[in-house]
Amino acid sequence: MSTQPSKEIETFPNPQPDRDYVITSICPEFTSLCPKTGQPDFATITVSYIPDKLCIELKSLKLYFWSYRNEGAFFEKVTNQILNDLVNASQPRWMEVIGDFNVRGGITTTITVSFGKK
């Protein structure tokens, strides 16, 4: 597996597909770029999901998050795109992505998006 940023999200078979359980992964060092200023935006991204047939492989998730370091996008777009990409890759029963963005201009912003029913 590569150690370069990548949009490819790898998965593996869910070892307990007959049971609902929640997987939570937290990335406290997420970085993207402000589309207005080009300055870095920092966030903690939390992904929680109930897998169906597939689970998300963590190293590929890390490399996926890294791929945003040189992309300019508003908080809302980034958070929704992460959810879309992760849902498309893993087809979970339920998923929630929280983007908790650091202070910018004296304001903190948290974006919460979800798919399916918990």
C-alpha positions in Angstrom: 0.0 0.0 0.0 1.2 3.5 -0.8 2.2 6.1 1.7 1.2 9.0 -0.6 -2.1 10.9 -0.3 -4.8 9.1 -2.2 -8.6 9.3 -2.9 -8.7 5.5 -3.0 -10.5 4.1 0.1 -9.8 0.4 0.7 -12.2 -1.9 2.5 -12.2 -5.4 4.0 -15.0 -7.9 4.8 -16.9 -7.2 8.0 -16.0 -10.0 10.4 -19.5 -9.7 12.1 -22.0 -8.8 9.4 -24.9 -10.3 11.4 -24.4 -7.8 14.2 -24.9 -4.0 14.4 -21.9 -2.4 16.0 -20.4 1.1 15.7 -16.9 1.8 14.5 -15.6 5.3 15.3 -12.4 6.7 13.8 -11.0 10.1 14.8 -8.5 12.1 12.8 -7.4 15.1 15.0 -5.0 16.4 12.3 -7.2 17.0 9.3 -6.1 19.9 7.0 -7.6 21.5 4.0 -7.2 24.9 2.4 -9.6 27.9 2.7 -10.9 28.5 -0.9 -10.9 32.3 -0.3 -7.5 32.8 1.3 -5.5 29.7 0.5 -4.6 29.4 4.2 -4.8 26.1 5.9 -7.9 25.1 7.8 -7.5 22.6 10.6 -10.1 20.2 11.9 -10.9 17.0 13.8 -12.8 14.7 11.6 -14.8 11.9 13.4 -16.3 9.1 11.3 -18.8 6.7 13.0 -20.6 4.0 11.1 -22.4 0.7 11.4 -20.8 -1.5 8.7 -22.8 -3.8 6.5 -20.6 -6.1 4.4 -17.5 -4.0 4.4 -15.3 -2.1 6.9 -13.0 0.8 6.0 -9.2 0.0 6.2 -7.6 2.6 8.4 -4.4 3.3 6.6 -6.3 4.1 3.4 -8.6 6.4 5.4 -5.5 8.2 6.7 -4.2 8.6 3.2 -7.6 9.7 2.0 -7.7 12.4 4.6 -4.2 13.5 3.6 -5.4 14.1 0.1 -7.3 17.2 1.2 -4.2 19.0 2.4 -3.8 20.8 -1.0 -7.5 21.2 -1.8 -9.5 24.4 -1.3 -13.0 23.8 -0.2 -15.5 25.3 2.3 -16.1 23.3 5.5 -19.6 22.2 4.4 -18.3 20.8 1.1 -15.4 18.9 2.6 -17.5 17.3 5.3 -20.2 16.3 2.8 -17.7 15.0 0.3 -16.0 12.8 2.9 -19.4 11.3 3.8 -20.2 10.7 0.1 -16.9 9.1 -0.6 -16.9 6.8 2.5 -20.5 5.7 1.9 -19.7 4.9 -1.8 -16.7 2.9 -0.8 -18.2 0.9 2.1 -22.0 0.9 1.7 -22.6 1.1 5.5 -26.0 0.6 7.2 -25.4 4.0 8.9 -22.7 6.6 8.9 -22.0 10.0 10.4 -19.2 12.4 9.7 -18.4 15.3 12.0 -16.0 18.0 10.9 -15.0 20.1 14.0 -13.1 23.0 12.4 -10.7 25.1 14.4 -11.2 28.8 15.0 -11.2 31.0 11.9 -12.0 34.7 12.3 -13.0 34.1 15.9 -15.6 31.5 15.0 -15.5 27.7 15.4 -17.6 25.6 13.0 -18.9 22.1 13.4 -20.5 20.3 10.5 -22.4 17.0 11.1 -23.7 15.0 8.2 -25.2 11.5 8.2 -26.4 8.6 6.0 -29.0 6.0 6.8 -30.7 5.3 10.1 -28.9 4.3 13.3 
